[in-house]
Amino acid sequence: MMLGLSLLVGIREQLLLGAIWMLIWTTMVLGLLTEMWSRPHQNTDGSYDMTRWSGDLEPVRPGVPWFKLEMEERCQRAMQQSVRRYNYLRRMIPHILGTLSPVAFALPLQV
């Protein structure tokens, strides 16, 4: 579709059309990788827990504020949130690369 739009607006350089096609393809593949890595947590009975991602730890007393937790529960919740944040960043690496690849290509063209 992007290649067709490029042709319609009058881009006829083969190298530029090839670059547009490759950048769109890269973005789509990296988006697919993001979707493949972003799976809900599967319970032991085979059902899916839609409140957390695969790799996330079990929530520690959800709905209870931090100040009402015991010290050990606070440490467990801090660890759970840290693992969740790291898991989020790991899952978003392909998304970030897919977003930045066309931008990194287009910046030198602006000069």
Secondary structure, DSSP 4 states (H G I P E B T S, - for coil): -HHHHHHHTT---HHHHHHHHHHHHHHHHHHHHHHHH--EEEPTTS-EEEEEETTPPPPSSTTS-GGGS-HHHHHHHHHHHHHHHHHHHHHHHHHHHHHHHHHHHHTGGG-
